[in-house]
Amino acid sequence: MPDITQEPKLHFFRIPKLGSYMAVPLNLYNYLTPDCFDTALTVERIYQQRLGEYQKEQEELAQKA
């Protein structure tokens, strides 16, 4: 099998060798806490309130037209 690291068509983007490791930050959010549940309920209530206001505005605009 030929050595592909010497192939001029390939570019390895500054990674020193094939098989080397690259460190990448990994941020995970945990949604299993009680605070997240309460926050989700609050956000849902705000969404429903704003949706109701938007629908009223749309009805008023439709009546004026």
Secondary structure, 3 states (H helix, E strand, C coil): CCCHHHCCCCCCCCCCCCCCCCCCCCCCCCCCCHHHHHHHHHHHHHHHHHHHHHHHHHHHHHHHC
